[in-house]
Amino acid sequence: METRSRRKKKPPAMSLPEDLLVEILARVPYRSLCRFKCVSRPWLALCSDPGLRKRSPQALSGFFCFASDDEYHDLRFLNLSGKGRPLINPDLPFLAVTWGGGVRVMDCCSSLLLCLCWKSSSTDKDADYIVCNPATEKWTVLPATKELHTKNIIRLGFDPAVPSRFAVFVLVQDLDDGEITGVEIFSSETARWTYKQSKWSHETSVDDDDDSVSAFFNDTLHLTTRDSSVITVDTEGATWHKIRMPLSMEDTTDYGFITEYQGRLYAMHMDYSNDECQLSVWVLENYASGRWTVKHKANMGELVGDDEVCALVAVNSERNLIIHVSGQDEMLVSYNMDSRKSQVIFSFERYFNLRCYPYIPCYTEWSLKQGP
């Protein structure tokens, strides 16, 4: 009788109302959510729900770090812990089999890389743009379009909650003044490019380097501009916005940093005026009104030095960390918004013009082509 009674008892978690359990699981890191699928069949069905997966925070695992000057180029992968064997081979040998002339990473969005690959020489005629998943070593070649090989801004869009598709955006610029005149959008679902005329205001322009930061979520590309704004366009080319940055970021020499954090757009900025280093973190409350709310402020002078320049590179939502490259020492540093303490993750050597792309591995089965 006692044995039967124990068998009839439901696990405490499953005795909760399903809507309450979903709210709890939506705050669980994605890795843990995947492990919870093994608990039981009801948990497997619950944790496999696409809506729940999209709300679940993804785990930042490392960075693709790229540095170069006129004579030196280097790409390496760095684990977030700064220790242990790299999760990914930064040489991307699975691409070198087909493109022996060289591979250059152009963008990284969550789990995918956008690369420019040469078969035998570094000429545009011999180059292909490919999108690959370095965790599964699968890749696909983007169809040719003339805008890919002109001086335009190219960005990759991928959401790990919907791993079956991705998008590539080419912001077409006027050759004379750099104004964005339109956007070509590639959809992996249709395998075609679609051109849309720009609906942003005139004289909207973007720098084709890392001063212009992008973020992709909710099927929408977000990109910073030269006039301290954020421009957005969705994968259908149907919804366009241009939003002014928070007041503290306007009229500054840099463009600020934007990222997706718990499903919302966050803007971050280091203010070096008044001989101090002030960090401010804002969240966009409404796209139509362009209203921002400040979420966090901190004096970083004691942590990084008032005369050090910091480049923000990522946010780790699982641990509430802001990752940045600090000063002339080229150190990758994490700042904890809860404890307000910093920790050095890694110190670089012989690195110039350092760029770090946050990376979240994804081992889901892909619809991407593998091999020639």
MOCORSUL-V32986 format. One record per residue. N is the residue number from 1. RES is the residue in one small letter. PHI is phi in degrees with one decimal (NA if undefined). OMEGA is omega in whole degrees, 0 to 359 (none if undefined). NEAR is the number of other ideal C-beta (glycine too) atoms within 10 Angstrom. Layout:
N:RES:PHI:OMEGA:NEAR
N:RES:PHI:OMEGA:NEAR
This chain:
1:m:NA:180:5
2:e:-64.0:179:6
3:t:-64.4:179:7
4:r:-62.0:180:7
5:s:-61.7:179:8
6:r:-65.7:181:8
7:r:-66.8:183:7
8:k:-76.9:181:7
9:k:-69.5:178:8
10:k:-84.8:173:8
11:p:-57.0:183:11
12:p:-52.3:183:7
13:a:-64.7:184:13
14:m:-75.2:177:13
15:s:-80.5:177:9
16:l:-76.4:173:14
17:p:-58.8:186:8
18:e:-61.4:181:10
19:d:-65.7:177:7
20:l:-70.9:178:9
21:l:-63.8:177:17
22:v:-62.1:179:16
23:e:-62.5:179:13
24:i:-69.6:182:10
25:l:-66.8:180:20
26:a:-66.3:180:18
27:r:-101.2:180:11
28:v:-88.8:177:18
29:p:-55.0:187:15
30:y:-58.9:179:17
31:r:-59.7:179:15
32:s:-66.1:179:14
33:l:-60.5:178:22
34:c:-64.6:179:16
35:r:-66.8:181:11
36:f:-65.2:179:16
37:k:-62.7:183:14
38:c:-83.1:183:9
39:v:-64.3:182:14
40:s:-167.0:178:13
41:r:-65.2:176:8
42:p:-60.2:179:12
43:w:-68.8:177:18
44:l:-59.7:180:12
45:a:-66.2:182:10
46:l:-67.3:184:19
47:c:-76.3:178:21
48:s:-92.0:181:12
49:d:-63.0:182:14
50:p:-58.0:179:9
51:g:-64.5:178:10
52:l:-69.1:179:18
53:r:-61.4:181:19
54:k:-68.5:181:16
55:r:-80.5:183:18
56:s:-69.4:179:22
57:p:-65.0:180:20
58:q:-85.5:183:24
59:a:-95.6:173:18
60:l:-75.6:186:19
61:s:-109.5:182:19
62:g:179.5:184:22
63:f:-141.0:163:24
64:f:-86.8:183:20
65:c:-110.2:183:23
66:f:-123.5:178:21
67:a:-140.3:181:18
68:s:-160.6:164:15
69:d:-136.9:185:10
70:d:-65.6:185:6
71:e:-122.0:190:6
72:y:-132.2:177:11
73:h:-134.3:181:12
74:d:-153.5:175:14
75:l:-127.9:177:17
76:r:-137.6:175:17
77:f:-109.9:183:20
78:l:-123.0:174:21
79:n:-64.9:181:17
80:l:-59.2:180:23
81:s:-70.7:184:10
82:g:78.1:184:14
83:k:-131.4:174:9
84:g:83.6:180:8
85:r:-69.6:180:6
86:p:-56.6:179:11
87:l:-68.3:186:15
88:i:-126.1:173:19
89:n:-79.0:184:12
90:p:-67.7:177:16
91:d:-75.2:180:12
92:l:47.4:185:21
93:p:-61.3:180:10
94:f:-67.7:175:16
95:l:-88.2:183:20
96:a:-63.7:179:13
97:v:-61.0:181:9
98:t:-95.1:183:15
99:w:-113.2:182:20
100:g:-76.5:182:13
101:g:-80.4:178:14
102:g:133.9:179:17
103:v:-132.0:179:20
104:r:-128.1:178:15
105:v:-77.4:181:18
106:m:-99.0:180:15
107:d:-162.2:175:20
108:c:-134.0:178:22
109:c:-128.0:179:26
110:s:63.1:187:23
111:s:-105.7:186:23
112:l:-113.8:176:27
113:l:-116.3:169:24
114:l:-105.2:186:22
115:c:-125.7:171:24
116:l:-105.7:188:19
117:c:-123.4:179:22
118:w:-114.2:180:18
119:k:-78.8:182:13
120:s:-140.6:182:10
121:s:-151.9:183:11
122:s:-86.9:176:11
123:t:-119.2:183:10
124:d:-59.5:182:10
125:k:-67.2:184:7
126:d:-101.9:188:13
127:a:-107.6:174:20
128:d:-126.6:169:17
129:y:-95.6:180:21
130:i:-129.3:172:21
131:v:-114.7:184:24
132:c:-136.6:172:25
133:n:-108.7:184:22
134:p:-66.0:180:25
135:a:-73.4:180:18
136:t:-104.5:180:17
137:e:61.3:174:15
138:k:-104.1:185:18
139:w:-150.8:174:25
140:t:-144.4:179:17
141:v:-90.9:177:14
142:l:-75.1:176:18
143:p:-59.4:182:11
144:a:-67.9:171:10
145:t:-150.7:187:16
146:k:-61.7:183:10
147:e:-68.6:179:17
148:l:-67.3:186:20
149:h:-108.9:170:13
150:t:-114.6:185:12
151:k:-77.9:179:9
152:n:-126.6:179:18
153:i:-91.1:183:21
154:i:-118.8:179:18
155:r:-134.9:179:22
156:l:-99.5:177:23
157:g:-125.9:180:28
158:f:-150.2:178:26
159:d:-117.5:182:21
160:p:-63.6:176:19
161:a:-73.9:177:17
162:v:-128.2:190:12
163:p:-71.9:182:20
164:s:-84.0:182:11
165:r:-146.5:174:16
166:f:-148.7:178:27
167:a:-139.0:174:23
168:v:-126.5:182:27
169:f:-114.6:173:22
170:v:-116.9:179:23
171:l:-85.5:184:25
172:v:-82.0:184:20
173:q:-109.4:170:20
174:d:-69.8:185:12
175:l:-66.5:183:10
176:d:-84.7:186:6
177:d:-117.2:178:9
178:g:79.5:179:16
179:e:-65.0:178:17
180:i:-77.3:183:23
181:t:-101.3:180:14
182:g:-173.9:180:17
183:v:-135.7:171:25
184:e:-97.1:185:20
185:i:-123.2:176:21
186:f:-101.4:177:23
187:s:-111.3:178:16
188:s:-70.0:179:19
189:e:-72.3:180:11
190:t:-99.3:183:9
191:a:58.8:181:10
192:r:-135.3:173:11
193:w:-93.1:175:17
194:t:-129.1:179:13
195:y:-98.6:177:13
196:k:-128.3:176:15
197:q:-69.6:184:9
198:s:-62.1:174:18
199:k:-110.8:172:16
200:w:-79.9:182:20
201:s:-66.9:178:12
202:h:-62.1:180:9
203:e:68.6:172:13
204:t:-75.8:183:20
205:s:-142.3:184:19
206:v:-135.0:176:24
207:d:-77.0:181:13
208:d:-89.2:176:14
209:d:-156.5:185:9
210:d:-76.3:172:15
211:d:-66.7:178:14
212:s:-100.2:186:17
213:v:-100.3:180:20
214:s:-126.2:175:20
215:a:-145.6:181:22
216:f:-129.1:172:23
217:f:-165.0:184:20
218:n:53.4:179:15
219:d:58.8:185:14
220:t:-135.2:174:21
221:l:-88.0:176:23
222:h:-116.8:186:24
223:l:-145.3:178:23
224:t:-83.0:184:24
225:t:-117.6:180:21
226:r:-70.4:183:14
227:d:-101.8:175:16
228:s:57.6:177:18
229:s:-130.0:171:21
230:v:-117.0:175:24
231:i:-107.4:180:25
232:t:-134.2:172:20
233:v:-150.4:181:24
234:d:-89.1:185:16
235:t:-68.4:177:24
236:e:-91.5:184:13
237:g:67.9:184:18
238:a:-102.0:185:9
239:t:-118.3:182:14
240:w:-126.4:175:15
241:h:-140.4:168:18
242:k:-132.8:190:15
243:i:-124.0:177:21
244:r:-68.0:176:14
245:m:-67.7:174:24
246:p:-55.6:186:22
247:l:-55.4:183:12
248:s:-67.1:182:18
249:m:-99.8:180:23
250:e:-78.4:178:13
251:d:58.4:176:8
252:t:-116.0:184:15
253:t:-81.3:178:6
254:d:-110.5:189:17
255:y:-107.8:183:23
256:g:75.1:182:22
257:f:-129.1:178:23
258:i:-122.4:179:22
259:t:-160.2:172:21
260:e:-87.1:179:19
261:y:-142.4:181:20
262:q:55.2:174:12
263:g:80.5:181:13
264:r:-131.9:180:13
265:l:-86.6:177:22
266:y:-113.6:175:21
267:a:-121.1:181:26
268:m:-132.5:187:22
269:h:-155.5:172:22
270:m:-104.5:181:21
271:d:-102.9:183:16
272:y:-103.2:179:18
273:s:-72.9:180:9
274:n:58.9:177:8
275:d:56.2:178:8
276:e:-132.6:177:11
277:c:-120.8:185:22
278:q:-107.3:176:17
279:l:-95.2:174:23
280:s:-127.9:181:19
281:v:-124.2:183:20
282:w:-125.1:174:23
283:v:-122.6:179:17
284:l:-80.2:183:22
285:e:-86.6:185:12
286:n:-152.8:181:10
287:y:-70.1:184:14
288:a:-67.0:182:7
289:s:-88.8:182:9
290:g:69.5:184:16
291:r:-88.2:178:12
292:w:-110.0:175:21
293:t:-126.0:179:10
294:v:-74.0:183:13
295:k:-113.5:184:15
296:h:-159.9:173:17
297:k:-138.4:181:12
298:a:-156.4:173:17
299:n:-86.7:184:12
300:m:-92.1:184:24
301:g:-58.0:181:16
302:e:-71.4:183:11
303:l:-89.9:185:18
304:v:-120.8:184:21
305:g:95.5:184:15
306:d:-66.8:183:14
307:d:-99.6:179:11
308:e:-94.2:178:17
309:v:-98.4:182:15
310:c:-111.7:176:22
311:a:-111.0:180:19
312:l:-71.8:185:22
313:v:-128.6:184:22
314:a:-169.2:171:20
315:v:-127.9:175:22
316:n:-99.8:185:19
317:s:-67.0:182:19
318:e:-67.4:183:16
319:r:-117.9:179:15
320:n:59.7:182:14
321:l:-110.6:168:21
322:i:-107.7:181:26
323:i:-101.9:179:20
324:h:-145.6:173:25
325:v:-93.5:190:22
326:s:-110.5:164:21
327:g:63.1:182:15
328:q:-70.8:178:9
329:d:-75.3:180:13
330:e:52.6:177:18
331:m:-106.5:173:18
332:l:-88.4:189:22
333:v:-126.2:174:23
334:s:-108.0:177:18
335:y:-117.9:181:23
336:n:-90.0:183:14
337:m:-70.8:178:16
338:d:-82.7:182:9
339:s:-88.1:184:9
340:r:58.6:178:14
341:k:-120.8:180:10
342:s:-113.5:178:20
343:q:-145.0:178:12
344:v:-75.8:178:12
345:i:-88.2:185:19
346:f:-159.8:175:19
347:s:-111.9:182:13
348:f:-90.6:175:18
349:e:-127.3:178:5
350:r:52.1:178:9
351:y:-114.2:180:18
352:f:-126.3:180:14
353:n:49.6:187:11
354:l:-67.0:175:17
355:r:-128.1:179:19
356:c:-126.3:178:24
357:y:-105.7:177:20
358:p:-64.2:186:20
359:y:-132.5:176:27
360:i:-122.7:183:18
361:p:-67.0:178:18
362:c:-139.3:184:18
363:y:-109.3:178:11
364:t:-65.7:176:11
365:e:-63.7:185:9
366:w:-107.4:173:22
367:s:-96.0:179:12
368:l:-79.1:178:18
369:k:-69.8:175:13
370:q:-120.8:181:13
371:g:79.8:183:9
372:p:-71.2:none:6
